[in-house]
Amino acid sequence: MQVYAVIGYPLNHTLSPNIHNYVFKVLGVDSIYVPLRIPPKKLHYFVEVAKDSLGGFNVTMPPHKVSIVNLINDVVGPAKVLNSVNTVMNKDGELLGYNTDYIAIRHALSEGGVTQGGRMP
């Protein structure tokens, strides 16, 4: 079984575990998604454990989205420019950070008619 997580501090009201565990069940994936409340001062310890224990994790709130950038192996794509990570994938003990918030916001703006540079069509 592979374990995935959502981390944050505080981490009081997240629907992510319900959503992910439902999808795992429907797809027949042998995985579980758990919430982990990680205080900022413990984030570096968490990252070391995650390398050996998790398939990946989501970062739900600042300051972790910025702090995690300097604790993982590499930051990819827009996350590098934004200096903010909300999704971390574990590739054989190497933690790679992505920013899917950017992708979602860009898509929503595009669907709403806002083009690159903020111009309306």
C-alpha positions in Angstrom: 0.0 0.0 0.0 1.2 3.5 -0.9 0.6 6.4 1.5 0.0 10.0 0.4 -0.8 13.0 2.6 -1.9 16.6 2.8 0.1 18.7 5.2 -0.6 22.0 6.8 -0.7 23.9 10.1 -3.3 24.2 11.2 -5.1 21.5 9.3 -8.6 21.6 10.6 -11.0 21.4 7.7 -9.7 19.6 4.6 -11.8 17.4 2.3 -8.8 16.2 0.5 -8.5 12.8 2.3 -12.2 12.1 1.6 -11.9 13.0 -2.1 -8.6 11.1 -2.7 -9.6 8.0 -0.8 -12.9 7.8 -2.7 -11.0 8.1 -6.0 -8.5 5.4 -4.9 -11.3 3.1 -4.0 -13.2 3.7 -7.2 -10.1 3.1 -9.3 -9.0 0.1 -7.3 -5.7 1.8 -6.3 -4.0 0.3 -3.2 -3.3 3.6 -1.6 -4.4 5.8 1.3 -4.4 9.6 1.7 -4.1 11.0 5.2 -4.0 14.5 6.8 -0.9 15.4 8.7 -0.7 18.4 10.9 3.0 19.6 10.6 4.0 22.7 12.6 6.4 25.0 10.7 9.3 24.2 13.1 9.0 20.5 12.3 8.7 20.8 8.5 12.3 19.8 7.8 11.9 16.6 9.9 8.7 15.7 8.0 10.5 16.1 4.7 13.2 13.6 5.7 10.5 11.1 6.8 8.5 11.7 3.6 11.5 10.6 1.4 11.2 7.1 2.8 7.5 6.9 3.6 5.2 8.7 1.2 4.4 8.5 -2.4 3.8 12.2 -2.4 2.0 14.9 -0.6 0.0 18.1 -1.0 0.9 21.4 0.8 -2.3 23.2 1.8 -1.3 26.5 3.4 1.4 29.1 3.7 4.0 29.3 5.2 4.6 25.6 4.2 4.1 26.3 0.4 7.1 28.6 0.4 9.2 26.9 3.1 9.1 23.5 1.4 10.9 24.9 -1.7 14.2 24.9 0.1 13.7 21.5 1.7 13.0 19.3 -1.3 15.3 18.1 -4.1 14.0 20.1 -7.0 11.2 22.5 -7.9 9.7 22.2 -11.4 8.0 24.6 -13.9 6.0 27.5 -12.6 6.7 26.5 -9.0 10.3 27.6 -9.5 9.3 31.0 -10.7 6.5 31.4 -8.1 8.7 30.1 -5.3 5.7 28.2 -4.1 4.9 24.4 -4.1 1.6 22.8 -3.4 2.3 19.3 -4.7 5.3 17.1 -4.0 6.0 13.8 -5.8 8.4 11.2 -4.5 10.5 9.7 -7.3 12.6 7.0 -5.6 13.4 9.2 -2.6 13.8 12.4 -4.6 11.1 15.0 -3.8 10.0 17.1 -6.7 7.8 20.1 -6.2 5.1 21.5 -8.5 2.5 24.3 -8.3 -0.8 23.1 -9.5 -2.5 26.1 -8.1 -1.0 28.1 -10.9 -2.3 25.7 -13.5 -5.9 25.8 -12.1 -5.9 29.6 -11.8 -4.6 30.0 -15.3 -7.2 27.6 -16.7 -10.0 29.4 -14.8 -8.9 32.8 -16.1 -8.7 31.4 -19.6 -12.2 29.9 -19.4 -13.4 33.3 -18.2 -12.0 35.1 -21.2 -8.8 36.6 -19.6 -5.8 36.1 -21.9 -2.1 36.2 -21.1 -1.1 39.6 -19.8 -4.6 40.1 -18.3 -6.2 41.3 -21.5 -9.8 40.6 -22.2 -10.7 39.4 -25.7 
